[in-house]
Amino acid sequence: MSEVIAATEHGHGEARAWCCKPENSSWPQYFTVVAVVVGITLSAMLFRPVLGPRVVALVFLLGVVLLGLVVGRGPILLAALLSAICWDFFLVDPLTQLRIRNPEDAMMFGVYLVVALVLGQLTSHIRIKEQIEREREERATSLYSLTRELAGAQGLNELLDKTACQFERLFQARLAFLLPDGSGRNHPQSHPASTYDPAGPEQPAATWVLEQGQPAGKFTKHFPLIETLFLPLSTGEACLGVLGVSFDPSVRDLTLRQRRLLQAFSQQIALALDRQRLREEAEKSKLLAESERLSKALLNSMSHEIRTPLAAISGGLENLIELDGPKLSAEQQAMVAEVQQAAHRLNRLVGQVLDITRVESGTLQPKLSWCDVRDLVQVAVRETRNELSRHKLEVDLAPNLPLVVLDFVLAQQALKNLLSNAAFHTPPGTAVQISARACKGTLLLAVADRGPGIAAESLSHIFNKFYRAPGAPTGGTGLGLSVVKGFMEAHGGEVKAENRFGGGALFTIRLPLGQTASGALIAGGNTGIAAVGPS
């Protein structure tokens, strides 16, 4: 049995259906035609002496026209031919012979045959057109009813419940809605709105339909022995589920109209499921966006509120050290230094929160000016001398480094974050290296260490906000590297993390050299990322 048809209605291509078996004229129609023509012939033979052959020909013609209202084109063609033969054989002299003596009767026979064929075919055609229009109207009404019900459904459960009611009303069949289980595997699970649950040998057929996107089961060539017809609920992009239809056992086949209606119904259900999926995703995105907005607002507000008491604490500690430093005992001085260090760390954390808020809000605009790379590195090293006090710092700056156009404060903050990150994640005594060089119109700044390196599963997430690699030391917020990425992208550059050969991590900043002080790029650089620094 063929699996696909292409039909045309009113000049528009019909959507591909999943089975085709034409609604041909049945044998009972042929028997009806023979019976009617024989009946007219016997009656005409009785009244021939009274009516004459010409009047009987009109009776035959009337019978052909009336038959055209109830039988197909094949039977009506048989009726026209058979009535002409019976009229000539039994009612026109010489009787019981297919021979006409009179030219007038010959003309009558020819005209009758043509008129009978034309009228019969026209009547049959009108009846078929009327039947097609009626079926099209029924189909449109059914689809409109289904579409209206699906459009008014609130949620997936109500949508499937209304679909099941419509199907049972139109097809007197039970439905099974089989949807993916969400595990990423093609294992369709029956939804509670289903009116029956396919099991046993029918489950592999449903899985096959979900994977292949083609019908299977009853009335098809795939899994034809099972009692359920499975239709894919596809939207062209993906198969969203499987529709299982269980007909009454007395149903041996489906008409072409039923097949097309089933196909149209399955497409409407698939579109409704897709709309529901998109609606749910939109709701999730809306909630996430609102949550993100509130989070940013809260962080921004808290950061500004913390800055004021933090400044007071730092100022008070500095005054305490200047005025009463010599009067304090060694233990008190150590305590003050520890508090001062904690205030400095808290101030840096608040600064990172404000920085990441500026990056994500899109308000970060670098103030570009000509800068010396050596000054940039020296300032970043000086600002992180406390964090690097227990590490061996190596600085490698290429000779004749050109002046670059960048925001000195943002670039220095990015380098500080990379140096602090290296000091935080590497054991004391290990080397931390910072290097700079120009290569093919690109400034390459690199910070390398000889620590444990970056886990392979963390490389793609290392610059995500609040991300902390598994096994990372306690402390920190996971914002430092996110700030580096945001600052560099604001300059039109990028940053890359990778593991070094022999152990350790390497962070490489790539910035284009060809910029004006207003920030406009005038020369591009090499698109690759080069690892710079001592090996």
MARLODREN-788960 format. One record per residue (C-alpha): x, y, z; residue in one letter; residue number from 0. Coordinates in steps of 0.2 Angstrom, whole numbers, plus 2048, in hexadecimal, padded with zeros to 3 digits. Layout:
BEGIN
SITE, x, y, z, gugu, filum
SITE, X, Y, Z, A, NUM;
...
//
This chain:
BEGIN
SITE, x, y, z, gugu, filum
SITE, 800, 800, 800, M, 0;
SITE, 807, 811, 7FB, S, 1;
SITE, 80C, 81C, 80A, E, 2;
SITE, 80B, 82D, 802, V, 3;
SITE, 7FE, 836, 7F6, I, 4;
SITE, 7FD, 847, 7EE, A, 5;
SITE, 7EC, 84D, 7EB, A, 6;
SITE, 7E6, 85E, 7E4, T, 7;
SITE, 7D6, 867, 7E9, E, 8;
SITE, 7D1, 878, 7E1, H, 9;
SITE, 7E2, 87A, 7D9, G, 10;
SITE, 7EB, 879, 7EA, H, 11;
SITE, 7F7, 86A, 7EE, G, 12;
SITE, 7F0, 85F, 7FB, E, 13;
SITE, 7FC, 85B, 809, A, 14;
SITE, 804, 84A, 808, R, 15;
SITE, 7FA, 83D, 810, A, 16;
SITE, 801, 82D, 817, W, 17;
SITE, 7F7, 820, 80D, C, 18;
SITE, 7ED, 820, 7FD, C, 19;
SITE, 7DF, 814, 7F8, K, 20;
SITE, 7D3, 81C, 7EB, P, 21;
SITE, 7C1, 81B, 7EF, E, 22;
SITE, 7BC, 811, 7DF, N, 23;
SITE, 7AB, 80C, 7D9, S, 24;
SITE, 7A6, 7FC, 7E2, S, 25;
SITE, 79F, 7EC, 7DA, W, 26;
SITE, 78D, 7EE, 7E1, P, 27;
SITE, 78C, 7FE, 7D7, Q, 28;
SITE, 78F, 7F4, 7C7, Y, 29;
SITE, 782, 7E7, 7CC, F, 30;
SITE, 776, 7F6, 7D0, T, 31;
SITE, 779, 7FD, 7BE, V, 32;
SITE, 776, 7EC, 7B6, V, 33;
SITE, 766, 7E9, 7C0, A, 34;
SITE, 75F, 7FA, 7BC, V, 35;
SITE, 762, 7F8, 7A9, V, 36;
SITE, 75B, 7E7, 7A9, V, 37;
SITE, 74C, 7ED, 7B2, G, 38;
SITE, 749, 7FB, 7A6, I, 39;
SITE, 74B, 7EF, 797, T, 40;
SITE, 73E, 7E3, 79E, L, 41;
SITE, 732, 7F1, 7A1, S, 42;
SITE, 735, 7F9, 790, A, 43;
SITE, 732, 7E8, 787, M, 44;
SITE, 721, 7E6, 790, L, 45;
SITE, 71C, 7F8, 78A, F, 46;
SITE, 725, 7F9, 77A, R, 47;
SITE, 715, 7F7, 76F, P, 48;
SITE, 70E, 806, 778, V, 49;
SITE, 71D, 811, 77A, L, 50;
SITE, 728, 80E, 76C, G, 51;
SITE, 73B, 80D, 76C, P, 52;
SITE, 73E, 820, 76C, R, 53;
SITE, 735, 823, 77C, V, 54;
SITE, 73D, 814, 784, V, 55;
SITE, 74E, 81C, 77F, A, 56;
SITE, 749, 82B, 78A, L, 57;
SITE, 745, 81F, 798, V, 58;
SITE, 756, 817, 797, F, 59;
SITE, 75E, 828, 796, L, 60;
SITE, 755, 82D, 7A6, L, 61;
SITE, 75B, 81E, 7AF, G, 62;
SITE, 76D, 821, 7AA, V, 63;
SITE, 76B, 833, 7B1, V, 64;
SITE, 764, 82D, 7C1, L, 65;
SITE, 771, 820, 7C3, L, 66;
SITE, 77E, 82D, 7C2, G, 67;
SITE, 778, 834, 7D2, L, 68;
SITE, 77C, 825, 7DC, V, 69;
SITE, 78A, 81B, 7D3, V, 70;
SITE, 79C, 81F, 7CD, G, 71;
SITE, 7A3, 823, 7BC, R, 72;
SITE, 7A7, 811, 7B8, G, 73;
SITE, 796, 80B, 7BB, P, 74;
SITE, 78D, 819, 7B2, I, 75;
SITE, 798, 816, 7A3, L, 76;
SITE, 792, 804, 7A4, L, 77;
SITE, 780, 80A, 7A5, A, 78;
SITE, 781, 814, 796, A, 79;
SITE, 789, 807, 78B, L, 80;
SITE, 77D, 7F9, 792, L, 81;
SITE, 76D, 803, 790, S, 82;
SITE, 772, 807, 77E, A, 83;
SITE, 775, 7F5, 77A, I, 84;
SITE, 765, 7EF, 782, C, 85;
SITE, 75B, 7FD, 779, W, 86;
SITE, 762, 7F7, 768, D, 87;
SITE, 761, 7E5, 76C, F, 88;
SITE, 750, 7E3, 774, F, 89;
SITE, 746, 7F2, 76E, L, 90;
SITE, 74B, 7F7, 75D, V, 91;
SITE, 747, 7ED, 74D, D, 92;
SITE, 74D, 7E1, 749, P, 93;
SITE, 74B, 7DA, 75B, L, 94;
SITE, 759, 7D0, 763, T, 95;
SITE, 766, 7D6, 756, Q, 96;
SITE, 773, 7E3, 758, L, 97;
SITE, 76E, 7EA, 747, R, 98;
SITE, 765, 7FA, 743, I, 99;
SITE, 75B, 7FA, 732, R, 100;
SITE, 755, 80C, 733, N, 101;
SITE, 761, 81B, 731, P, 102;
SITE, 756, 825, 73D, E, 103;
SITE, 758, 817, 74A, D, 104;
SITE, 76B, 817, 747, A, 105;
SITE, 76C, 829, 74A, M, 106;
SITE, 761, 827, 75A, M, 107;
SITE, 76D, 81A, 760, F, 108;
SITE, 77C, 824, 75E, G, 109;
SITE, 775, 834, 765, V, 110;
SITE, 76E, 82A, 774, Y, 111;
SITE, 77F, 822, 778, L, 112;
SITE, 788, 833, 777, V, 113;
SITE, 77A, 83B, 782, V, 114;
SITE, 77A, 82D, 78E, A, 115;
SITE, 78C, 82D, 791, L, 116;
SITE, 78D, 840, 792, V, 117;
SITE, 77F, 842, 79E, L, 118;
SITE, 784, 833, 7A9, G, 119;
SITE, 796, 839, 7AA, Q, 120;
SITE, 790, 84B, 7AE, L, 121;
SITE, 784, 845, 7BB, T, 122;
SITE, 791, 83A, 7C3, S, 123;
SITE, 79E, 848, 7C3, H, 124;
SITE, 791, 854, 7CB, I, 125;
SITE, 78E, 847, 7D9, R, 126;
SITE, 7A0, 844, 7DC, I, 127;
SITE, 7A3, 857, 7DD, K, 128;
SITE, 795, 859, 7E9, E, 129;
SITE, 79C, 84B, 7F3, Q, 130;
SITE, 7AE, 852, 7F3, I, 131;
SITE, 7A7, 863, 7F8, E, 132;
SITE, 79D, 85C, 806, R, 133;
SITE, 7AC, 852, 80D, E, 134;
SITE, 7B7, 861, 80B, R, 135;
SITE, 7AA, 86B, 815, E, 136;
SITE, 7A9, 85D, 822, E, 137;
SITE, 7BC, 85D, 823, R, 138;
SITE, 7BE, 870, 825, A, 139;
SITE, 7B0, 870, 832, T, 140;
SITE, 7B9, 862, 83C, S, 141;
SITE, 7CA, 86B, 83A, L, 142;
SITE, 7C3, 87C, 83F, Y, 143;
SITE, 7BB, 874, 84F, S, 144;
SITE, 7CB, 86B, 853, L, 145;
SITE, 7D5, 87B, 850, T, 146;
SITE, 7C9, 885, 85B, R, 147;
SITE, 7CA, 879, 869, E, 148;
SITE, 7DD, 878, 868, L, 149;
SITE, 7DF, 88B, 868, A, 150;
SITE, 7D5, 88D, 877, G, 151;
SITE, 7DE, 87F, 881, A, 152;
SITE, 7E8, 885, 890, Q, 153;
SITE, 7F7, 87A, 892, G, 154;
SITE, 7FC, 869, 88B, L, 155;
SITE, 7F0, 85E, 895, N, 156;
SITE, 7E1, 868, 890, E, 157;
SITE, 7E7, 868, 87E, L, 158;
SITE, 7E8, 855, 87D, L, 159;
SITE, 7D8, 853, 886, D, 160;
SITE, 7CE, 85D, 879, K, 161;
SITE, 7D7, 854, 86B, T, 162;
SITE, 7D2, 843, 872, A, 163;
SITE, 7C0, 848, 873, C, 164;
SITE, 7C0, 84F, 861, Q, 165;
SITE, 7C8, 83F, 85A, F, 166;
SITE, 7BC, 834, 863, E, 167;
SITE, 7AD, 83E, 85D, R, 168;
SITE, 7B3, 83D, 84B, L, 169;
SITE, 7BB, 82C, 849, F, 170;
SITE, 7B4, 822, 857, Q, 171;
SITE, 7C6, 81E, 85B, A, 172;
SITE, 7D1, 81E, 86B, R, 173;
SITE, 7E1, 828, 86B, L, 174;
SITE, 7F2, 827, 873, A, 175;
SITE, 7FD, 836, 874, F, 176;
SITE, 80F, 830, 875, L, 177;
SITE, 81C, 83E, 879, L, 178;
SITE, 82F, 83E, 87B, P, 179;
SITE, 834, 83A, 88D, D, 180;
SITE, 840, 849, 88E, G, 181;
SITE, 84F, 83E, 891, S, 182;
SITE, 856, 842, 87F, G, 183;
SITE, 852, 830, 87A, R, 184;
SITE, 844, 82C, 86E, N, 185;
SITE, 83A, 823, 87B, H, 186;
SITE, 828, 829, 879, P, 187;
SITE, 81D, 828, 889, Q, 188;
SITE, 80A, 828, 889, S, 189;
SITE, 802, 838, 88F, H, 190;
SITE, 7F4, 837, 89D, P, 191;
SITE, 7E8, 83F, 890, A, 192;
SITE, 7E9, 82F, 885, S, 193;
SITE, 7D9, 825, 885, T, 194;
SITE, 7E3, 815, 883, Y, 195;
SITE, 7F5, 80F, 886, D, 196;
SITE, 7FE, 806, 878, P, 197;
SITE, 80A, 7F8, 87F, A, 198;
SITE, 813, 7E9, 87B, G, 199;
SITE, 817, 7E7, 868, P, 200;
SITE, 810, 7F8, 864, E, 201;
SITE, 81D, 802, 86E, Q, 202;
SITE, 82B, 7FF, 862, P, 203;
SITE, 820, 805, 854, A, 204;
SITE, 81D, 815, 85D, A, 205;
SITE, 830, 817, 860, T, 206;
SITE, 833, 814, 84E, W, 207;
SITE, 826, 822, 849, V, 208;
SITE, 82E, 82E, 855, L, 209;
SITE, 840, 82B, 84D, E, 210;
SITE, 83B, 82A, 83B, Q, 211;
SITE, 82D, 836, 83A, G, 212;
SITE, 822, 82A, 830, Q, 213;
SITE, 811, 822, 833, P, 214;
SITE, 811, 80F, 838, A, 215;
SITE, 805, 802, 83F, G, 216;
SITE, 7F4, 7FE, 838, K, 217;
SITE, 7F0, 802, 826, F, 218;
SITE, 803, 805, 822, T, 219;
SITE, 812, 7FB, 81C, K, 220;
SITE, 81C, 7FE, 82C, H, 221;
SITE, 816, 7F2, 83B, F, 222;
SITE, 806, 7EE, 832, P, 223;
SITE, 801, 7E0, 83D, L, 224;
SITE, 7FE, 7EB, 84D, I, 225;
SITE, 7ED, 7F2, 850, E, 226;
SITE, 7F2, 804, 853, T, 227;
SITE, 7F5, 811, 846, L, 228;
SITE, 804, 81D, 84B, F, 229;
SITE, 806, 82E, 843, L, 230;
SITE, 814, 83A, 846, P, 231;
SITE, 810, 84B, 84D, L, 232;
SITE, 81D, 854, 843, S, 233;
SITE, 81F, 867, 83F, T, 234;
SITE, 82C, 866, 832, G, 235;
SITE, 83A, 869, 83E, E, 236;
SITE, 838, 85B, 84A, A, 237;
SITE, 82D, 84D, 84F, C, 238;
SITE, 824, 853, 85F, L, 239;
SITE, 81B, 843, 863, G, 240;
SITE, 811, 834, 85C, V, 241;
SITE, 7FE, 833, 85B, L, 242;
SITE, 7F8, 821, 85D, G, 243;
SITE, 7E6, 81E, 856, V, 244;
SITE, 7DD, 80E, 85B, S, 245;
SITE, 7CE, 80A, 850, F, 246;
SITE, 7C0, 7FE, 853, D, 247;
SITE, 7C5, 7EC, 84D, P, 248;
SITE, 7B7, 7EC, 841, S, 249;
SITE, 7C0, 7FA, 837, V, 250;
SITE, 7C9, 7F1, 829, R, 251;
SITE, 7CF, 801, 81F, D, 252;
SITE, 7CD, 813, 81E, L, 253;
SITE, 7C6, 81E, 810, T, 254;
SITE, 7D1, 82B, 808, L, 255;
SITE, 7C6, 838, 810, R, 256;
SITE, 7CA, 831, 822, Q, 257;
SITE, 7DC, 82F, 81E, R, 258;
SITE, 7DD, 842, 819, R, 259;
SITE, 7D4, 847, 828, L, 260;
SITE, 7DF, 83D, 833, L, 261;
SITE, 7EE, 845, 82B, Q, 262;
SITE, 7E7, 857, 82D, A, 263;
SITE, 7E3, 853, 83F, F, 264;
SITE, 7F4, 84D, 843, S, 265;
SITE, 7FC, 85C, 83B, Q, 266;
SITE, 7F1, 868, 845, Q, 267;
SITE, 7F5, 85F, 855, I, 268;
SITE, 808, 860, 851, A, 269;
SITE, 806, 873, 84E, L, 270;
SITE, 7FC, 875, 85E, A, 271;
SITE, 80A, 86B, 868, L, 272;
SITE, 817, 876, 860, D, 273;
SITE, 80E, 886, 865, R, 274;
SITE, 80C, 87F, 876, Q, 275;
SITE, 81F, 87B, 877, R, 276;
SITE, 824, 88C, 871, L, 277;
SITE, 818, 894, 87D, R, 278;
SITE, 820, 88B, 88C, E, 279;
SITE, 831, 88F, 886, E, 280;
SITE, 82C, 8A2, 884, A, 281;
SITE, 825, 8A1, 896, E, 282;
SITE, 835, 899, 89C, K, 283;
SITE, 83F, 8A7, 893, S, 284;
SITE, 834, 8B4, 89A, K, 285;
SITE, 837, 8AE, 8AC, L, 286;
SITE, 849, 8AC, 8A9, L, 287;
SITE, 84B, 8BD, 8A2, A, 288;
SITE, 841, 8C5, 8B1, E, 289;
SITE, 84B, 8BB, 8BD, S, 290;
SITE, 85B, 8C1, 8B5, E, 291;
SITE, 855, 8D3, 8B6, R, 292;
SITE, 850, 8D2, 8C8, L, 293;
SITE, 860, 8CA, 8CC, S, 294;
SITE, 86A, 8D7, 8C3, K, 295;
SITE, 860, 8E5, 8CC, A, 296;
SITE, 863, 8DD, 8DD, L, 297;
SITE, 875, 8DA, 8DA, L, 298;
SITE, 877, 8EC, 8D4, N, 299;
SITE, 86D, 8F3, 8E2, S, 300;
SITE, 877, 8E9, 8EF, M, 301;
SITE, 888, 8ED, 8E8, S, 302;
SITE, 884, 900, 8E9, H, 303;
SITE, 87E, 8FE, 8FB, E, 304;
SITE, 88D, 8F4, 900, I, 305;
SITE, 899, 900, 8F9, R, 306;
SITE, 895, 90E, 905, T, 307;
SITE, 898, 904, 916, P, 308;
SITE, 8A7, 8FC, 90D, L, 309;
SITE, 8AF, 90D, 90A, A, 310;
SITE, 8AC, 912, 91C, A, 311;
SITE, 8B4, 902, 922, I, 312;
SITE, 8C3, 904, 917, S, 313;
SITE, 8C5, 916, 91C, G, 314;
SITE, 8C4, 912, 92E, G, 315;
SITE, 8D1, 905, 92D, L, 316;
SITE, 8DD, 911, 924, E, 317;
SITE, 8DA, 91E, 931, N, 318;
SITE, 8DD, 911, 93F, L, 319;
SITE, 8ED, 90B, 937, I, 320;
SITE, 8F4, 91D, 935, E, 321;
SITE, 8EF, 924, 946, L, 322;
SITE, 8F0, 915, 952, D, 323;
SITE, 8FA, 909, 948, G, 324;
SITE, 90A, 90A, 953, P, 325;
SITE, 8FF, 908, 963, K, 326;
SITE, 8F7, 8F8, 95D, L, 327;
SITE, 8FF, 8E7, 963, S, 328;
SITE, 905, 8DB, 956, A, 329;
SITE, 8F5, 8D1, 958, E, 330;
SITE, 8EA, 8E0, 955, Q, 331;
SITE, 8F4, 8E5, 946, Q, 332;
SITE, 8F2, 8D4, 93E, A, 333;
SITE, 8DF, 8D5, 942, M, 334;
SITE, 8DE, 8E6, 939, V, 335;
SITE, 8E8, 8E0, 92A, A, 336;
SITE, 8DC, 8D1, 929, E, 337;
SITE, 8CD, 8DC, 929, V, 338;
SITE, 8D5, 8E8, 91D, Q, 339;
SITE, 8D8, 8D9, 911, Q, 340;
SITE, 8C6, 8D3, 913, A, 341;
SITE, 8BF, 8E4, 90F, A, 342;
SITE, 8CA, 8E5, 900, H, 343;
SITE, 8C4, 8D4, 8FA, R, 344;
SITE, 8B2, 8D9, 8FD, L, 345;
SITE, 8B5, 8E9, 8F3, N, 346;
SITE, 8BC, 8DF, 8E5, R, 347;
SITE, 8AD, 8D4, 8E5, L, 348;
SITE, 8A1, 8E2, 8E5, V, 349;
SITE, 8AA, 8EA, 8D6, G, 350;
SITE, 8A9, 8D9, 8CC, Q, 351;
SITE, 896, 8D9, 8CF, V, 352;
SITE, 895, 8EB, 8C9, L, 353;
SITE, 8A0, 8E7, 8BA, D, 354;
SITE, 896, 8D7, 8B5, I, 355;
SITE, 886, 8E1, 8B6, T, 356;
SITE, 88D, 8EF, 8AB, R, 357;
SITE, 892, 8E2, 89E, V, 358;
SITE, 882, 8D9, 89E, E, 359;
SITE, 877, 8E8, 89D, S, 360;
SITE, 881, 8EE, 88E, G, 361;
SITE, 885, 8FF, 895, T, 362;
SITE, 898, 8FB, 896, L, 363;
SITE, 8A0, 907, 889, Q, 364;
SITE, 8B4, 907, 88A, P, 365;
SITE, 8BC, 918, 88B, K, 366;
SITE, 8CA, 915, 87E, L, 367;
SITE, 8DA, 91D, 87E, S, 368;
SITE, 8EC, 91A, 879, W, 369;
SITE, 8F5, 90F, 886, C, 370;
SITE, 906, 907, 889, D, 371;
SITE, 905, 8F4, 88B, V, 372;
SITE, 913, 8F4, 898, R, 373;
SITE, 90B, 901, 8A3, D, 374;
SITE, 8FB, 8F6, 8A2, L, 375;
SITE, 904, 8E6, 8A7, V, 376;
SITE, 90E, 8EF, 8B5, Q, 377;
SITE, 8FE, 8F6, 8BD, V, 378;
SITE, 8F5, 8E6, 8BC, A, 379;
SITE, 904, 8DD, 8C5, V, 380;
SITE, 905, 8EA, 8D2, R, 381;
SITE, 8F3, 8E9, 8D6, E, 382;
SITE, 8F4, 8D6, 8D9, T, 383;
SITE, 904, 8D6, 8E2, R, 384;
SITE, 8FC, 8D0, 8F2, N, 385;
SITE, 8F3, 8C1, 8E9, E, 386;
SITE, 903, 8BC, 8E0, L, 387;
SITE, 90E, 8BE, 8F0, S, 388;
SITE, 910, 8AB, 8F1, R, 389;
SITE, 913, 8A8, 8DF, H, 390;
SITE, 921, 8AB, 8D3, K, 391;
SITE, 91C, 8B8, 8C7, L, 392;
SITE, 924, 8B8, 8B6, E, 393;
SITE, 921, 8C7, 8AA, V, 394;
SITE, 926, 8C5, 897, D, 395;
SITE, 923, 8D4, 88D, L, 396;
SITE, 928, 8D5, 87B, A, 397;
SITE, 933, 8E3, 875, P, 398;
SITE, 92C, 8F2, 86B, N, 399;
SITE, 91A, 8EF, 870, L, 400;
SITE, 90F, 8FC, 867, P, 401;
SITE, 903, 907, 870, L, 402;
SITE, 8F2, 901, 870, V, 403;
SITE, 8E0, 909, 870, V, 404;
SITE, 8D6, 902, 87F, L, 405;
SITE, 8CE, 906, 88F, D, 406;
SITE, 8DC, 905, 89B, F, 407;
SITE, 8D2, 903, 8AB, V, 408;
SITE, 8C8, 8F4, 8A3, L, 409;
SITE, 8D7, 8EC, 89C, A, 410;
SITE, 8E0, 8ED, 8AC, Q, 411;
SITE, 8D1, 8E6, 8B6, Q, 412;
SITE, 8D1, 8D7, 8A9, A, 413;
SITE, 8E3, 8D4, 8AC, L, 414;
SITE, 8E1, 8D5, 8BF, K, 415;
SITE, 8D3, 8C9, 8BF, N, 416;
SITE, 8DE, 8BC, 8B5, L, 417;
SITE, 8ED, 8BE, 8C0, L, 418;
SITE, 8E2, 8BC, 8D0, S, 419;
SITE, 8D9, 8AD, 8C8, N, 420;
SITE, 8EA, 8A5, 8C5, A, 421;
SITE, 8F0, 8A9, 8D7, A, 422;
SITE, 8E0, 8A2, 8DE, F, 423;
SITE, 8DF, 891, 8D5, H, 424;
SITE, 8F2, 88D, 8D5, T, 425;
SITE, 8FC, 886, 8E4, P, 426;
SITE, 908, 892, 8ED, P, 427;
SITE, 91A, 892, 8E5, G, 428;
SITE, 914, 88F, 8D4, T, 429;
SITE, 918, 89B, 8C6, A, 430;
SITE, 90C, 8A7, 8BE, V, 431;
SITE, 911, 8AF, 8AE, Q, 432;
SITE, 90A, 8BE, 8A4, I, 433;
SITE, 910, 8C2, 893, S, 434;
SITE, 90C, 8CE, 885, A, 435;
SITE, 910, 8CF, 872, R, 436;
SITE, 909, 8D6, 862, A, 437;
SITE, 906, 8CA, 854, C, 438;
SITE, 8FE, 8CE, 843, K, 439;
SITE, 8F4, 8DD, 848, G, 440;
SITE, 8EF, 8D5, 859, T, 441;
SITE, 8F4, 8D8, 86B, L, 442;
SITE, 8F6, 8C8, 874, L, 443;
SITE, 8F6, 8C8, 887, L, 444;
SITE, 8F8, 8B7, 890, A, 445;
SITE, 8F7, 8B2, 8A2, V, 446;
SITE, 8FE, 8A0, 8A5, A, 447;
SITE, 900, 895, 8B5, D, 448;
SITE, 907, 884, 8BA, R, 449;
SITE, 8F8, 87F, 8C4, G, 450;
SITE, 8EC, 871, 8C2, P, 451;
SITE, 8E5, 878, 8B2, G, 452;
SITE, 8D2, 878, 8AD, I, 453;
SITE, 8C7, 869, 8AC, A, 454;
SITE, 8C2, 864, 89A, A, 455;
SITE, 8AF, 865, 89E, E, 456;
SITE, 8B2, 877, 8A5, S, 457;
SITE, 8BB, 87F, 897, L, 458;
SITE, 8AB, 883, 88E, S, 459;
SITE, 8A3, 88B, 89D, H, 460;
SITE, 8B2, 893, 8A5, I, 461;
SITE, 8AD, 8A5, 8A0, F, 462;
SITE, 89B, 8A3, 8A6, N, 463;
SITE, 894, 8AD, 8B3, K, 464;
SITE, 895, 8A6, 8C5, F, 465;
SITE, 89D, 896, 8BE, Y, 466;
SITE, 8A9, 88D, 8C9, R, 467;
SITE, 8B2, 87E, 8C3, A, 468;
SITE, 8B1, 86D, 8CD, P, 469;
SITE, 8BE, 86C, 8DA, G, 470;
SITE, 8C2, 87F, 8DA, A, 471;
SITE, 8C8, 886, 8EB, P, 472;
SITE, 8BB, 88E, 8F7, T, 473;
SITE, 8B7, 8A0, 8F5, G, 474;
SITE, 8B5, 8AB, 8E5, G, 475;
SITE, 8A5, 8AE, 8DC, T, 476;
SITE, 8A8, 8A8, 8CA, G, 477;
SITE, 8A7, 8BA, 8C3, L, 478;
SITE, 8B9, 8BF, 8C0, G, 479;
SITE, 8BB, 8B6, 8AF, L, 480;
SITE, 8A9, 8BB, 8AA, S, 481;
SITE, 8AF, 8CD, 8AC, V, 482;
SITE, 8BF, 8CA, 8A2, V, 483;
SITE, 8B5, 8C3, 894, K, 484;
SITE, 8A8, 8D2, 894, G, 485;
SITE, 8B6, 8DF, 895, F, 486;
SITE, 8C0, 8D7, 886, M, 487;
SITE, 8B0, 8D5, 87B, E, 488;
SITE, 8AC, 8E7, 87F, A, 489;
SITE, 8BD, 8EB, 877, H, 490;
SITE, 8B9, 8E1, 868, G, 491;
SITE, 8C5, 8D3, 86E, G, 492;
SITE, 8C4, 8C2, 876, E, 493;
SITE, 8CB, 8B7, 883, V, 494;
SITE, 8CF, 8A4, 882, K, 495;
SITE, 8D3, 897, 890, A, 496;
SITE, 8DC, 887, 88D, E, 497;
SITE, 8E7, 87B, 896, N, 498;
SITE, 8FA, 87C, 894, R, 499;
SITE, 905, 86E, 88E, F, 500;
SITE, 90D, 867, 89E, G, 501;
SITE, 900, 86D, 8AA, G, 502;
SITE, 8F8, 87E, 8AE, G, 503;
SITE, 8EC, 88A, 8A6, A, 504;
SITE, 8EE, 897, 899, L, 505;
SITE, 8E3, 8A6, 896, F, 506;
SITE, 8E6, 8B0, 886, T, 507;
SITE, 8DE, 8C1, 883, I, 508;
SITE, 8DE, 8C7, 870, R, 509;
SITE, 8DB, 8D9, 86C, L, 510;
SITE, 8DC, 8E2, 85B, P, 511;
SITE, 8E9, 8EF, 859, L, 512;
SITE, 8E2, 8F8, 84B, G, 513;
SITE, 8D6, 904, 854, Q, 514;
SITE, 8D4, 917, 855, T, 515;
SITE, 8D2, 91F, 866, A, 516;
SITE, 8BF, 921, 862, S, 517;
SITE, 8BE, 90E, 862, G, 518;
SITE, 8BC, 90B, 84F, A, 519;
SITE, 8C5, 8FC, 848, L, 520;
SITE, 8D0, 900, 839, I, 521;
SITE, 8DA, 8F0, 838, A, 522;
SITE, 8D6, 8DE, 83C, G, 523;
SITE, 8E1, 8D1, 843, G, 524;
SITE, 8E4, 8BF, 842, N, 525;
SITE, 8D4, 8B5, 847, T, 526;
SITE, 8DE, 8A8, 850, G, 527;
SITE, 8E2, 8A8, 862, I, 528;
SITE, 8F5, 8A6, 866, A, 529;
SITE, 8FC, 8A0, 877, A, 530;
SITE, 908, 8AC, 87D, V, 531;
SITE, 914, 8AA, 88C, G, 532;
SITE, 922, 8A0, 892, P, 533;
SITE, 91F, 88D, 891, S, 534;
//
